[in-house]
Amino acid sequence: MKINFLSFILGIQSVLVALLSHKAEVKYNPEYIIPSQIAHLINELGFRAEVLETVEHGLDVIDLNVC
């Protein structure tokens, strides 16, 4: 899936996509990228993405709705 290219973006550590639920979980380093930038990158790929929740764990995690 095209969204997996995000793991090559500086600051993004991993991307987990659940196709059936239209959700993605992205682990990222907020020193390099912020949730709205990640959603924008996904939108640029032709998907509609919005940030649902941000969770902090040292590396931050965001949940995205992806359609």
WOTA-V305196 format. One record per helix or strand of 2 or more residues. SS is the DSSP state (alpha for helix, beta for strand). FROM is the first residue (numbers start at 1). TO is the last residue. Records with the same first field share a line. If there is no record, write none. Layout:
BEGIN
SS: FROM-TO + FROM-TO
END
This chain:
BEGIN
alpha: 2-8 + 35-44
beta: 12-18 + 23-28 + 49-56 + 60-66
END
